[in-house]
Amino acid sequence: MDAGAAAQFEQNCRELYEQIARIAITPHWVCHCDFGAGRLPRFLQELVERTRG
């Protein structure tokens, strides 16, 4: 993600959530969830709908 995309992502997060925190971790196992393909978890979809709906 380039700097412009990261700034847009941060702005979108700040609009969705009352509080946010950045946590850095080193994973030992990874699963890729492709939210960009429209497969957003239901709890996130509901949050988006309540916030922007």
ModelCIF file with pLDDT and N, C-alpha, C, O atoms, coordinates in Angstrom:
data_MODEL
#
_entry.id   MODEL 
#
_entity.id                         1 
_entity.type                       polymer 
_entity.pdbx_number_of_molecules   1 
#
_entity_poly.entity_id                      1 
_entity_poly.type                           'polypeptide(L)' 
_entity_poly.nstd_linkage                   no 
_entity_poly.nstd_monomer                   no 
_entity_poly.pdbx_seq_one_letter_code       MDAGAAAQFEQNCRELYEQIARIAITPHWVCHCDFGAGRLPRFLQELVERTRG 
_entity_poly.pdbx_seq_one_letter_code_can   MDAGAAAQFEQNCRELYEQIARIAITPHWVCHCDFGAGRLPRFLQELVERTRG 
_entity_poly.pdbx_strand_id                 A 
#
loop_
_entity_poly_seq.entity_id 
_entity_poly_seq.num 
_entity_poly_seq.mon_id 
_entity_poly_seq.hetero 
1 1  MET n 
1 2  ASP n 
1 3  ALA n 
1 4  GLY n 
1 5  ALA n 
1 6  ALA n 
1 7  ALA n 
1 8  GLN n 
1 9  PHE n 
1 10 GLU n 
1 11 GLN n 
1 12 ASN n 
1 13 CYS n 
1 14 ARG n 
1 15 GLU n 
1 16 LEU n 
1 17 TYR n 
1 18 GLU n 
1 19 GLN n 
1 20 ILE n 
1 21 ALA n 
1 22 ARG n 
1 23 ILE n 
1 24 ALA n 
1 25 ILE n 
1 26 THR n 
1 27 PRO n 
1 28 HIS n 
1 29 TRP n 
1 30 VAL n 
1 31 CYS n 
1 32 HIS n 
1 33 CYS n 
1 34 ASP n 
1 35 PHE n 
1 36 GLY n 
1 37 ALA n 
1 38 GLY n 
1 39 ARG n 
1 40 LEU n 
1 41 PRO n 
1 42 ARG n 
1 43 PHE n 
1 44 LEU n 
1 45 GLN n 
1 46 GLU n 
1 47 LEU n 
1 48 VAL n 
1 49 GLU n 
1 50 ARG n 
1 51 THR n 
1 52 ARG n 
1 53 GLY n 
#
_struct_asym.id          A 
_struct_asym.entity_id   1 
#
loop_
_ma_qa_metric.id 
_ma_qa_metric.mode 
_ma_qa_metric.name 
_ma_qa_metric.software_group_id 
_ma_qa_metric.type 
1 global pLDDT . pLDDT 
2 local  pLDDT . pLDDT 
#
_ma_qa_metric_global.metric_id      1 
_ma_qa_metric_global.metric_value   83.91 
_ma_qa_metric_global.model_id       1 
_ma_qa_metric_global.ordinal_id     1 
#
loop_
_ma_qa_metric_local.label_asym_id 
_ma_qa_metric_local.label_comp_id 
_ma_qa_metric_local.label_seq_id 
_ma_qa_metric_local.metric_id 
_ma_qa_metric_local.metric_value 
_ma_qa_metric_local.model_id 
_ma_qa_metric_local.ordinal_id 
A MET 1  2 81.00 1 1  
A ASP 2  2 91.00 1 2  
A ALA 3  2 92.00 1 3  
A GLY 4  2 93.00 1 4  
A ALA 5  2 92.00 1 5  
A ALA 6  2 90.00 1 6  
A ALA 7  2 93.00 1 7  
A GLN 8  2 94.00 1 8  
A PHE 9  2 90.00 1 9  
A GLU 10 2 89.00 1 10 
A GLN 11 2 91.00 1 11 
A ASN 12 2 91.00 1 12 
A CYS 13 2 89.00 1 13 
A ARG 14 2 89.00 1 14 
A GLU 15 2 90.00 1 15 
A LEU 16 2 90.00 1 16 
A TYR 17 2 90.00 1 17 
A GLU 18 2 88.00 1 18 
A GLN 19 2 89.00 1 19 
A ILE 20 2 84.00 1 20 
A ALA 21 2 86.00 1 21 
A ARG 22 2 82.00 1 22 
A ILE 23 2 89.00 1 23 
A ALA 24 2 90.00 1 24 
A ILE 25 2 89.00 1 25 
A THR 26 2 92.00 1 26 
A PRO 27 2 86.00 1 27 
A HIS 28 2 90.00 1 28 
A TRP 29 2 84.00 1 29 
A VAL 30 2 77.00 1 30 
A CYS 31 2 69.00 1 31 
A HIS 32 2 68.00 1 32 
A CYS 33 2 68.00 1 33 
A ASP 34 2 68.00 1 34 
A PHE 35 2 67.00 1 35 
A GLY 36 2 68.00 1 36 
A ALA 37 2 70.00 1 37 
A GLY 38 2 69.00 1 38 
A ARG 39 2 73.00 1 39 
A LEU 40 2 77.00 1 40 
A PRO 41 2 80.00 1 41 
A ARG 42 2 84.00 1 42 
A PHE 43 2 84.00 1 43 
A LEU 44 2 81.00 1 44 
A GLN 45 2 83.00 1 45 
A GLU 46 2 88.00 1 46 
A LEU 47 2 86.00 1 47 
A VAL 48 2 84.00 1 48 
A GLU 49 2 89.00 1 49 
A ARG 50 2 90.00 1 50 
A THR 51 2 88.00 1 51 
A ARG 52 2 85.00 1 52 
A GLY 53 2 67.00 1 53 
#
loop_
_atom_site.group_PDB 
_atom_site.id 
_atom_site.type_symbol 
_atom_site.label_atom_id 
_atom_site.label_alt_id 
_atom_site.label_comp_id 
_atom_site.label_asym_id 
_atom_site.label_entity_id 
_atom_site.label_seq_id 
_atom_site.pdbx_PDB_ins_code 
_atom_site.Cartn_x 
_atom_site.Cartn_y 
_atom_site.Cartn_z 
_atom_site.occupancy 
_atom_site.B_iso_or_equiv 
_atom_site.pdbx_formal_charge 
_atom_site.auth_seq_id 
_atom_site.auth_comp_id 
_atom_site.auth_asym_id 
_atom_site.auth_atom_id 
_atom_site.pdbx_PDB_model_num 
ATOM 1   N N  . MET A 1 1  ? 0.871   -1.168  0.000  1.00 81.00 ? 1  MET A N  1 
ATOM 2   C CA . MET A 1 1  ? 0.000   0.000   0.000  1.00 81.00 ? 1  MET A CA 1 
ATOM 3   C C  . MET A 1 1  ? 0.915   1.227   0.000  1.00 81.00 ? 1  MET A C  1 
ATOM 4   O O  . MET A 1 1  ? 1.814   1.342   0.834  1.00 81.00 ? 1  MET A O  1 
ATOM 5   N N  . ASP A 1 2  ? 0.679   2.130   -0.932 1.00 91.00 ? 2  ASP A N  1 
ATOM 6   C CA . ASP A 1 2  ? 1.499   3.337   -0.983 1.00 91.00 ? 2  ASP A CA 1 
ATOM 7   C C  . ASP A 1 2  ? 1.017   4.356   0.053  1.00 91.00 ? 2  ASP A C  1 
ATOM 8   O O  . ASP A 1 2  ? 0.010   4.136   0.726  1.00 91.00 ? 2  ASP A O  1 
ATOM 9   N N  . ALA A 1 3  ? 1.743   5.469   0.176  1.00 92.00 ? 3  ALA A N  1 
ATOM 10  C CA . ALA A 1 3  ? 1.438   6.465   1.218  1.00 92.00 ? 3  ALA A CA 1 
ATOM 11  C C  . ALA A 1 3  ? 0.037   7.054   1.059  1.00 92.00 ? 3  ALA A C  1 
ATOM 12  O O  . ALA A 1 3  ? -0.656  7.265   2.054  1.00 92.00 ? 3  ALA A O  1 
ATOM 13  N N  . GLY A 1 4  ? -0.392  7.322   -0.177 1.00 93.00 ? 4  GLY A N  1 
ATOM 14  C CA . GLY A 1 4  ? -1.726  7.880   -0.401 1.00 93.00 ? 4  GLY A CA 1 
ATOM 15  C C  . GLY A 1 4  ? -2.824  6.908   0.004  1.00 93.00 ? 4  GLY A C  1 
ATOM 16  O O  . GLY A 1 4  ? -3.811  7.300   0.627  1.00 93.00 ? 4  GLY A O  1 
ATOM 17  N N  . ALA A 1 5  ? -2.650  5.641   -0.354 1.00 92.00 ? 5  ALA A N  1 
ATOM 18  C CA . ALA A 1 5  ? -3.633  4.617   0.014  1.00 92.00 ? 5  ALA A CA 1 
ATOM 19  C C  . ALA A 1 5  ? -3.666  4.424   1.529  1.00 92.00 ? 5  ALA A C  1 
ATOM 20  O O  . ALA A 1 5  ? -4.735  4.240   2.110  1.00 92.00 ? 5  ALA A O  1 
ATOM 21  N N  . ALA A 1 6  ? -2.497  4.464   2.167  1.00 90.00 ? 6  ALA A N  1 
ATOM 22  C CA . ALA A 1 6  ? -2.449  4.315   3.624  1.00 90.00 ? 6  ALA A CA 1 
ATOM 23  C C  . ALA A 1 6  ? -3.162  5.474   4.314  1.00 90.00 ? 6  ALA A C  1 
ATOM 24  O O  . ALA A 1 6  ? -3.871  5.272   5.300  1.00 90.00 ? 6  ALA A O  1 
ATOM 25  N N  . ALA A 1 7  ? -2.974  6.685   3.796  1.00 93.00 ? 7  ALA A N  1 
ATOM 26  C CA . ALA A 1 7  ? -3.651  7.851   4.379  1.00 93.00 ? 7  ALA A CA 1 
ATOM 27  C C  . ALA A 1 7  ? -5.166  7.738   4.212  1.00 93.00 ? 7  ALA A C  1 
ATOM 28  O O  . ALA A 1 7  ? -5.917  8.070   5.130  1.00 93.00 ? 7  ALA A O  1 
ATOM 29  N N  . GLN A 1 8  ? -5.618  7.274   3.052  1.00 94.00 ? 8  GLN A N  1 
ATOM 30  C CA . GLN A 1 8  ? -7.053  7.098   2.816  1.00 94.00 ? 8  GLN A CA 1 
ATOM 31  C C  . GLN A 1 8  ? -7.625  6.013   3.733  1.00 94.00 ? 8  GLN A C  1 
ATOM 32  O O  . GLN A 1 8  ? -8.720  6.165   4.276  1.00 94.00 ? 8  GLN A O  1 
ATOM 33  N N  . PHE A 1 9  ? -6.877  4.917   3.900  1.00 90.00 ? 9  PHE A N  1 
ATOM 34  C CA . PHE A 1 9  ? -7.299  3.840   4.788  1.00 90.00 ? 9  PHE A CA 1 
ATOM 35  C C  . PHE A 1 9  ? -7.449  4.355   6.214  1.00 90.00 ? 9  PHE A C  1 
ATOM 36  O O  . PHE A 1 9  ? -8.439  4.059   6.883  1.00 90.00 ? 9  PHE A O  1 
ATOM 37  N N  . GLU A 1 10 ? -6.463  5.131   6.685  1.00 89.00 ? 10 GLU A N  1 
ATOM 38  C CA . GLU A 1 10 ? -6.530  5.689   8.030  1.00 89.00 ? 10 GLU A CA 1 
ATOM 39  C C  . GLU A 1 10 ? -7.737  6.609   8.180  1.00 89.00 ? 10 GLU A C  1 
ATOM 40  O O  . GLU A 1 10 ? -8.434  6.558   9.193  1.00 89.00 ? 10 GLU A O  1 
ATOM 41  N N  . GLN A 1 11 ? -7.985  7.440   7.191  1.00 91.00 ? 11 GLN A N  1 
ATOM 42  C CA . GLN A 1 11 ? -9.136  8.347   7.242  1.00 91.00 ? 11 GLN A CA 1 
ATOM 43  C C  . GLN A 1 11 ? -10.443 7.555   7.314  1.00 91.00 ? 11 GLN A C  1 
ATOM 44  O O  . GLN A 1 11 ? -11.330 7.891   8.098  1.00 91.00 ? 11 GLN A O  1 
ATOM 45  N N  . ASN A 1 12 ? -10.560 6.515   6.506  1.00 91.00 ? 12 ASN A N  1 
ATOM 46  C CA . ASN A 1 12 ? -11.768 5.680   6.531  1.00 91.00 ? 12 ASN A CA 1 
ATOM 47  C C  . ASN A 1 12 ? -11.957 5.027   7.891  1.00 91.00 ? 12 ASN A C  1 
ATOM 48  O O  . ASN A 1 12 ? -13.076 4.972   8.401  1.00 91.00 ? 12 ASN A O  1 
ATOM 49  N N  . CYS A 1 13 ? -10.870 4.530   8.488  1.00 89.00 ? 13 CYS A N  1 
ATOM 50  C CA . CYS A 1 13 ? -10.961 3.908   9.811  1.00 89.00 ? 13 CYS A CA 1 
ATOM 51  C C  . CYS A 1 13 ? -11.402 4.915   10.860 1.00 89.00 ? 13 CYS A C  1 
ATOM 52  O O  . CYS A 1 13 ? -12.230 4.599   11.715 1.00 89.00 ? 13 CYS A O  1 
ATOM 53  N N  . ARG A 1 14 ? -10.859 6.120   10.804 1.00 89.00 ? 14 ARG A N  1 
ATOM 54  C CA . ARG A 1 14 ? -11.220 7.146   11.787 1.00 89.00 ? 14 ARG A CA 1 
ATOM 55  C C  . ARG A 1 14 ? -12.692 7.541   11.663 1.00 89.00 ? 14 ARG A C  1 
ATOM 56  O O  . ARG A 1 14 ? -13.310 7.935   12.652 1.00 89.00 ? 14 ARG A O  1 
ATOM 57  N N  . GLU A 1 15 ? -13.260 7.441   10.458 1.00 90.00 ? 15 GLU A N  1 
ATOM 58  C CA . GLU A 1 15 ? -14.687 7.736   10.270 1.00 90.00 ? 15 GLU A CA 1 
ATOM 59  C C  . GLU A 1 15 ? -15.563 6.616   10.820 1.00 90.00 ? 15 GLU A C  1 
ATOM 60  O O  . GLU A 1 15 ? -16.675 6.875   11.280 1.00 90.00 ? 15 GLU A O  1 
ATOM 61  N N  . LEU A 1 16 ? -15.083 5.380   10.781 1.00 90.00 ? 16 LEU A N  1 
ATOM 62  C CA . LEU A 1 16 ? -15.873 4.223   11.221 1.00 90.00 ? 16 LEU A CA 1 
ATOM 63  C C  . LEU A 1 16 ? -15.872 4.032   12.735 1.00 90.00 ? 16 LEU A C  1 
ATOM 64  O O  . LEU A 1 16 ? -16.907 3.730   13.328 1.00 90.00 ? 16 LEU A O  1 
ATOM 65  N N  . TYR A 1 17 ? -14.732 4.206   13.343 1.00 90.00 ? 17 TYR A N  1 
ATOM 66  C CA . TYR A 1 17 ? -14.566 3.834   14.746 1.00 90.00 ? 17 TYR A CA 1 
ATOM 67  C C  . TYR A 1 17 ? -14.413 5.065   15.635 1.00 90.00 ? 17 TYR A C  1 
ATOM 68  O O  . TYR A 1 17 ? -13.815 6.060   15.227 1.00 90.00 ? 17 TYR A O  1 
ATOM 69  N N  . GLU A 1 18 ? -14.954 4.994   16.847 1.00 88.00 ? 18 GLU A N  1 
ATOM 70  C CA . GLU A 1 18 ? -14.790 6.077   17.819 1.00 88.00 ? 18 GLU A CA 1 
ATOM 71  C C  . GLU A 1 18 ? -13.359 6.125   18.327 1.00 88.00 ? 18 GLU A C  1 
ATOM 72  O O  . GLU A 1 18 ? -12.816 7.207   18.553 1.00 88.00 ? 18 GLU A O  1 
ATOM 73  N N  . GLN A 1 19 ? -12.745 4.967   18.508 1.00 89.00 ? 19 GLN A N  1 
ATOM 74  C CA . GLN A 1 19 ? -11.361 4.876   18.964 1.00 89.00 ? 19 GLN A CA 1 
ATOM 75  C C  . GLN A 1 19 ? -10.658 3.817   18.141 1.00 89.00 ? 19 GLN A C  1 
ATOM 76  O O  . GLN A 1 19 ? -11.249 2.793   17.799 1.00 89.00 ? 19 GLN A O  1 
ATOM 77  N N  . ILE A 1 20 ? -9.395  4.064   17.822 1.00 84.00 ? 20 ILE A N  1 
ATOM 78  C CA . ILE A 1 20 ? -8.596  3.057   17.129 1.00 84.00 ? 20 ILE A CA 1 
ATOM 79  C C  . ILE A 1 20 ? -7.200  3.047   17.730 1.00 84.00 ? 20 ILE A C  1 
ATOM 80  O O  . ILE A 1 20 ? -6.758  4.031   18.324 1.00 84.00 ? 20 ILE A O  1 
ATOM 81  N N  . ALA A 1 21 ? -6.519  1.934   17.570 1.00 86.00 ? 21 ALA A N  1 
ATOM 82  C CA . ALA A 1 21 ? -5.141  1.800   18.012 1.00 86.00 ? 21 ALA A CA 1 
ATOM 83  C C  . ALA A 1 21 ? -4.395  0.962   16.974 1.00 86.00 ? 21 ALA A C  1 
ATOM 84  O O  . ALA A 1 21 ? -4.976  0.080   16.341 1.00 86.00 ? 21 ALA A O  1 
ATOM 85  N N  . ARG A 1 22 ? -3.139  1.238   16.811 1.00 82.00 ? 22 ARG A N  1 
ATOM 86  C CA . ARG A 1 22 ? -2.306  0.452   15.902 1.00 82.00 ? 22 ARG A CA 1 
ATOM 87  C C  . ARG A 1 22 ? -1.507  -0.518  16.747 1.00 82.00 ? 22 ARG A C  1 
ATOM 88  O O  . ARG A 1 22 ? -0.822  -0.116  17.687 1.00 82.00 ? 22 ARG A O  1 
ATOM 89  N N  . ILE A 1 23 ? -1.593  -1.802  16.410 1.00 89.00 ? 23 ILE A N  1 
ATOM 90  C CA . ILE A 1 23 ? -0.870  -2.850  17.119 1.00 89.00 ? 23 ILE A CA 1 
ATOM 91  C C  . ILE A 1 23 ? -0.019  -3.589  16.095 1.00 89.00 ? 23 ILE A C  1 
ATOM 92  O O  . ILE A 1 23 ? -0.539  -4.060  15.084 1.00 89.00 ? 23 ILE A O  1 
ATOM 93  N N  . ALA A 1 24 ? 1.254   -3.693  16.339 1.00 90.00 ? 24 ALA A N  1 
ATOM 94  C CA . ALA A 1 24 ? 2.168   -4.407  15.445 1.00 90.00 ? 24 ALA A CA 1 
ATOM 95  C C  . ALA A 1 24 ? 2.487   -5.770  16.046 1.00 90.00 ? 24 ALA A C  1 
ATOM 96  O O  . ALA A 1 24 ? 2.834   -5.868  17.223 1.00 90.00 ? 24 ALA A O  1 
ATOM 97  N N  . ILE A 1 25 ? 2.370   -6.825  15.234 1.00 89.00 ? 25 ILE A N  1 
ATOM 98  C CA . ILE A 1 25 ? 2.668   -8.184  15.679 1.00 89.00 ? 25 ILE A CA 1 
ATOM 99  C C  . ILE A 1 25 ? 3.525   -8.878  14.621 1.00 89.00 ? 25 ILE A C  1 
ATOM 100 O O  . ILE A 1 25 ? 3.526   -8.489  13.452 1.00 89.00 ? 25 ILE A O  1 
ATOM 101 N N  . THR A 1 26 ? 4.239   -9.889  15.040 1.00 92.00 ? 26 THR A N  1 
ATOM 102 C CA . THR A 1 26 ? 5.000   -10.726 14.112 1.00 92.00 ? 26 THR A CA 1 
ATOM 103 C C  . THR A 1 26 ? 4.279   -12.072 14.023 1.00 92.00 ? 26 THR A C  1 
ATOM 104 O O  . THR A 1 26 ? 4.300   -12.850 14.976 1.00 92.00 ? 26 THR A O  1 
ATOM 105 N N  . PRO A 1 27 ? 3.642   -12.348 12.884 1.00 86.00 ? 27 PRO A N  1 
ATOM 106 C CA . PRO A 1 27 ? 2.869   -13.584 12.778 1.00 86.00 ? 27 PRO A CA 1 
ATOM 107 C C  . PRO A 1 27 ? 3.754   -14.828 12.591 1.00 86.00 ? 27 PRO A C  1 
ATOM 108 O O  . PRO A 1 27 ? 4.849   -14.763 12.032 1.00 86.00 ? 27 PRO A O  1 
ATOM 109 N N  . HIS A 1 28 ? 3.246   -15.935 13.069 1.00 90.00 ? 28 HIS A N  1 
ATOM 110 C CA . HIS A 1 28 ? 3.888   -17.227 12.833 1.00 90.00 ? 28 HIS A CA 1 
ATOM 111 C C  . HIS A 1 28 ? 3.081   -18.034 11.823 1.00 90.00 ? 28 HIS A C  1 
ATOM 112 O O  . HIS A 1 28 ? 3.544   -19.060 11.325 1.00 90.00 ? 28 HIS A O  1 
ATOM 113 N N  . TRP A 1 29 ? 1.870   -17.563 11.523 1.00 84.00 ? 29 TRP A N  1 
ATOM 114 C CA . TRP A 1 29 ? 0.984   -18.197 10.565 1.00 84.00 ? 29 TRP A CA 1 
ATOM 115 C C  . TRP A 1 29 ? 0.112   -17.110 9.964  1.00 84.00 ? 29 TRP A C  1 
ATOM 116 O O  . TRP A 1 29 ? -0.266  -16.174 10.669 1.00 84.00 ? 29 TRP A O  1 
ATOM 117 N N  . VAL A 1 30 ? -0.221  -17.205 8.678  1.00 77.00 ? 30 VAL A N  1 
ATOM 118 C CA . VAL A 1 30 ? -0.972  -16.144 8.017  1.00 77.00 ? 30 VAL A CA 1 
ATOM 119 C C  . VAL A 1 30 ? -2.110  -16.736 7.193  1.00 77.00 ? 30 VAL A C  1 
ATOM 120 O O  . VAL A 1 30 ? -1.942  -17.761 6.532  1.00 77.00 ? 30 VAL A O  1 
ATOM 121 N N  . CYS A 1 31 ? -3.269  -16.082 7.239  1.00 69.00 ? 31 CYS A N  1 
ATOM 122 C CA . CYS A 1 31 ? -4.415  -16.408 6.387  1.00 69.00 ? 31 CYS A CA 1 
ATOM 123 C C  . CYS A 1 31 ? -4.804  -15.126 5.660  1.00 69.00 ? 31 CYS A C  1 
ATOM 124 O O  . CYS A 1 31 ? -4.981  -14.088 6.297  1.00 69.00 ? 31 CYS A O  1 
ATOM 125 N N  . HIS A 1 32 ? -4.937  -15.181 4.361  1.00 68.00 ? 32 HIS A N  1 
ATOM 126 C CA . HIS A 1 32 ? -5.290  -13.989 3.570  1.00 68.00 ? 32 HIS A CA 1 
ATOM 127 C C  . HIS A 1 32 ? -6.796  -13.956 3.355  1.00 68.00 ? 32 HIS A C  1 
ATOM 128 O O  . HIS A 1 32 ? -7.360  -14.879 2.767  1.00 68.00 ? 32 HIS A O  1 
ATOM 129 N N  . CYS A 1 33 ? -7.449  -12.899 3.827  1.00 68.00 ? 33 CYS A N  1 
ATOM 130 C CA . CYS A 1 33 ? -8.880  -12.693 3.620  1.00 68.00 ? 33 CYS A CA 1 
ATOM 131 C C  . CYS A 1 33 ? -9.027  -11.556 2.625  1.00 68.00 ? 33 CYS A C  1 
ATOM 132 O O  . CYS A 1 33 ? -8.607  -10.434 2.908  1.00 68.00 ? 33 CYS A O  1 
ATOM 133 N N  . ASP A 1 34 ? -9.606  -11.819 1.480  1.00 68.00 ? 34 ASP A N  1 
ATOM 134 C CA . ASP A 1 34 ? -9.690  -10.837 0.396  1.00 68.00 ? 34 ASP A CA 1 
ATOM 135 C C  . ASP A 1 34 ? -10.959 -10.023 0.526  1.00 68.00 ? 34 ASP A C  1 
ATOM 136 O O  . ASP A 1 34 ? -11.944 -10.298 -0.160 1.00 68.00 ? 34 ASP A O  1 
ATOM 137 N N  . PHE A 1 35 ? -10.952 -9.001  1.416  1.00 67.00 ? 35 PHE A N  1 
ATOM 138 C CA . PHE A 1 35 ? -12.119 -8.152  1.612  1.00 67.00 ? 35 PHE A CA 1 
ATOM 139 C C  . PHE A 1 35 ? -12.409 -7.321  0.370  1.00 67.00 ? 35 PHE A C  1 
ATOM 140 O O  . PHE A 1 35 ? -13.555 -6.929  0.152  1.00 67.00 ? 35 PHE A O  1 
ATOM 141 N N  . GLY A 1 36 ? -11.399 -7.043  -0.448 1.00 68.00 ? 36 GLY A N  1 
ATOM 142 C CA . GLY A 1 36 ? -11.586 -6.255  -1.658 1.00 68.00 ? 36 GLY A CA 1 
ATOM 143 C C  . GLY A 1 36 ? -12.458 -6.935  -2.683 1.00 68.00 ? 36 GLY A C  1 
ATOM 144 O O  . GLY A 1 36 ? -12.991 -6.278  -3.577 1.00 68.00 ? 36 GLY A O  1 
ATOM 145 N N  . ALA A 1 37 ? -12.615 -8.241  -2.570 1.00 70.00 ? 37 ALA A N  1 
ATOM 146 C CA . ALA A 1 37 ? -13.444 -8.996  -3.509 1.00 70.00 ? 37 ALA A CA 1 
ATOM 147 C C  . ALA A 1 37 ? -14.902 -9.039  -3.056 1.00 70.00 ? 37 ALA A C  1 
ATOM 148 O O  . ALA A 1 37 ? -15.705 -9.786  -3.616 1.00 70.00 ? 37 ALA A O  1 
ATOM 149 N N  . GLY A 1 38 ? -15.248 -8.234  -2.038 1.00 69.00 ? 38 GLY A N  1 
ATOM 150 C CA . GLY A 1 38 ? -16.635 -8.182  -1.592 1.00 69.00 ? 38 GLY A CA 1 
ATOM 151 C C  . GLY A 1 38 ? -16.971 -9.159  -0.489 1.00 69.00 ? 38 GLY A C  1 
ATOM 152 O O  . GLY A 1 38 ? -18.135 -9.276  -0.106 1.00 69.00 ? 38 GLY A O  1 
ATOM 153 N N  . ARG A 1 39 ? -15.982 -9.863  0.032  1.00 73.00 ? 39 ARG A N  1 
ATOM 154 C CA . ARG A 1 39 ? -16.234 -10.838 1.105  1.00 73.00 ? 39 ARG A CA 1 
ATOM 155 C C  . ARG A 1 39 ? -15.877 -10.224 2.445  1.00 73.00 ? 39 ARG A C  1 
ATOM 156 O O  . ARG A 1 39 ? -14.950 -10.670 3.121  1.00 73.00 ? 39 ARG A O  1 
ATOM 157 N N  . LEU A 1 40 ? -16.622 -9.200  2.819  1.00 77.00 ? 40 LEU A N  1 
ATOM 158 C CA . LEU A 1 40 ? -16.402 -8.514  4.089  1.00 77.00 ? 40 LEU A CA 1 
ATOM 159 C C  . LEU A 1 40 ? -17.107 -9.299  5.190  1.00 77.00 ? 40 LEU A C  1 
ATOM 160 O O  . LEU A 1 40 ? -18.258 -9.696  5.010  1.00 77.00 ? 40 LEU A O  1 
ATOM 161 N N  . PRO A 1 41 ? -16.450 -9.533  6.321  1.00 80.00 ? 41 PRO A N  1 
ATOM 162 C CA . PRO A 1 41 ? -17.111 -10.232 7.425  1.00 80.00 ? 41 PRO A CA 1 
ATOM 163 C C  . PRO A 1 41 ? -18.391 -9.491  7.830  1.00 80.00 ? 41 PRO A C  1 
ATOM 164 O O  . PRO A 1 41 ? -18.456 -8.263  7.773  1.00 80.00 ? 41 PRO A O  1 
ATOM 165 N N  . ARG A 1 42 ? -19.391 -10.251 8.233  1.00 84.00 ? 42 ARG A N  1 
ATOM 166 C CA . ARG A 1 42 ? -20.696 -9.669  8.536  1.00 84.00 ? 42 ARG A CA 1 
ATOM 167 C C  . ARG A 1 42 ? -20.622 -8.566  9.587  1.00 84.00 ? 42 ARG A C  1 
ATOM 168 O O  . ARG A 1 42 ? -21.287 -7.538  9.454  1.00 84.00 ? 42 ARG A O  1 
ATOM 169 N N  . PHE A 1 43 ? -19.805 -8.775  10.650 1.00 84.00 ? 43 PHE A N  1 
ATOM 170 C CA . PHE A 1 43 ? -19.729 -7.752  11.695 1.00 84.00 ? 43 PHE A CA 1 
ATOM 171 C C  . PHE A 1 43 ? -19.174 -6.440  11.141 1.00 84.00 ? 43 PHE A C  1 
ATOM 172 O O  . PHE A 1 43 ? -19.595 -5.367  11.573 1.00 84.00 ? 43 PHE A O  1 
ATOM 173 N N  . LEU A 1 44 ? -18.243 -6.506  10.200 1.00 81.00 ? 44 LEU A N  1 
ATOM 174 C CA . LEU A 1 44 ? -17.726 -5.275  9.602  1.00 81.00 ? 44 LEU A CA 1 
ATOM 175 C C  . LEU A 1 44 ? -18.753 -4.647  8.665  1.00 81.00 ? 44 LEU A C  1 
ATOM 176 O O  . LEU A 1 44 ? -18.899 -3.426  8.635  1.00 81.00 ? 44 LEU A O  1 
ATOM 177 N N  . GLN A 1 45 ? -19.460 -5.469  7.907  1.00 83.00 ? 45 GLN A N  1 
ATOM 178 C CA . GLN A 1 45 ? -20.496 -4.950  7.014  1.00 83.00 ? 45 GLN A CA 1 
ATOM 179 C C  . GLN A 1 45 ? -21.577 -4.233  7.809  1.00 83.00 ? 45 GLN A C  1 
ATOM 180 O O  . GLN A 1 45 ? -22.037 -3.163  7.410  1.00 83.00 ? 45 GLN A O  1 
ATOM 181 N N  . GLU A 1 46 ? -21.985 -4.817  8.933  1.00 88.00 ? 46 GLU A N  1 
ATOM 182 C CA . GLU A 1 46 ? -23.003 -4.194  9.791  1.00 88.00 ? 46 GLU A CA 1 
ATOM 183 C C  . GLU A 1 46 ? -22.504 -2.881  10.374 1.00 88.00 ? 46 GLU A C  1 
ATOM 184 O O  . GLU A 1 46 ? -23.263 -1.917  10.474 1.00 88.00 ? 46 GLU A O  1 
ATOM 185 N N  . LEU A 1 47 ? -21.229 -2.836  10.759 1.00 86.00 ? 47 LEU A N  1 
ATOM 186 C CA . LEU A 1 47 ? -20.650 -1.608  11.279 1.00 86.00 ? 47 LEU A CA 1 
ATOM 187 C C  . LEU A 1 47 ? -20.645 -0.510  10.212 1.00 86.00 ? 47 LEU A C  1 
ATOM 188 O O  . LEU A 1 47 ? -20.992 0.637   10.495 1.00 86.00 ? 47 LEU A O  1 
ATOM 189 N N  . VAL A 1 48 ? -20.258 -0.857  9.008  1.00 84.00 ? 48 VAL A N  1 
ATOM 190 C CA . VAL A 1 48 ? -20.237 0.105   7.905  1.00 84.00 ? 48 VAL A CA 1 
ATOM 191 C C  . VAL A 1 48 ? -21.649 0.631   7.642  1.00 84.00 ? 48 VAL A C  1 
ATOM 192 O O  . VAL A 1 48 ? -21.848 1.834   7.469  1.00 84.00 ? 48 VAL A O  1 
ATOM 193 N N  . GLU A 1 49 ? -22.627 -0.279  7.613  1.00 89.00 ? 49 GLU A N  1 
ATOM 194 C CA . GLU A 1 49 ? -24.010 0.120   7.355  1.00 89.00 ? 49 GLU A CA 1 
ATOM 195 C C  . GLU A 1 49 ? -24.535 1.050   8.445  1.00 89.00 ? 49 GLU A C  1 
ATOM 196 O O  . GLU A 1 49 ? -25.222 2.026   8.145  1.00 89.00 ? 49 GLU A O  1 
ATOM 197 N N  . ARG A 1 50 ? -24.216 0.756   9.713  1.00 90.00 ? 50 ARG A N  1 
ATOM 198 C CA . ARG A 1 50 ? -24.671 1.629   10.812 1.00 90.00 ? 50 ARG A CA 1 
ATOM 199 C C  . ARG A 1 50 ? -23.993 2.982   10.745 1.00 90.00 ? 50 ARG A C  1 
ATOM 200 O O  . ARG A 1 50 ? -24.621 4.003   11.025 1.00 90.00 ? 50 ARG A O  1 
ATOM 201 N N  . THR A 1 51 ? -22.740 3.004   10.383 1.00 88.00 ? 51 THR A N  1 
ATOM 202 C CA . THR A 1 51 ? -21.976 4.248   10.383 1.00 88.00 ? 51 THR A CA 1 
ATOM 203 C C  . THR A 1 51 ? -22.308 5.120   9.203  1.00 88.00 ? 51 THR A C  1 
ATOM 204 O O  . THR A 1 51 ? -22.414 6.338   9.347  1.00 88.00 ? 51 THR A O  1 
ATOM 205 N N  . ARG A 1 52 ? -22.473 4.529   8.043  1.00 85.00 ? 52 ARG A N  1 
ATOM 206 C CA . ARG A 1 52 ? -22.667 5.317   6.820  1.00 85.00 ? 52 ARG A CA 1 
ATOM 207 C C  . ARG A 1 52 ? -24.088 5.257   6.282  1.00 85.00 ? 52 ARG A C  1 
ATOM 208 O O  . ARG A 1 52 ? -24.451 6.008   5.377  1.00 85.00 ? 52 ARG A O  1 
ATOM 209 N N  . GLY A 1 53 ? -24.882 4.368   6.841  1.00 67.00 ? 53 GLY A N  1 
ATOM 210 C CA . GLY A 1 53 ? -26.188 4.087   6.296  1.00 67.00 ? 53 GLY A CA 1 
ATOM 211 C C  . GLY A 1 53 ? -27.247 5.042   6.540  1.00 67.00 ? 53 GLY A C  1 
ATOM 212 O O  . GLY A 1 53 ? -28.376 4.841   6.093  1.00 67.00 ? 53 GLY A O  1 
#
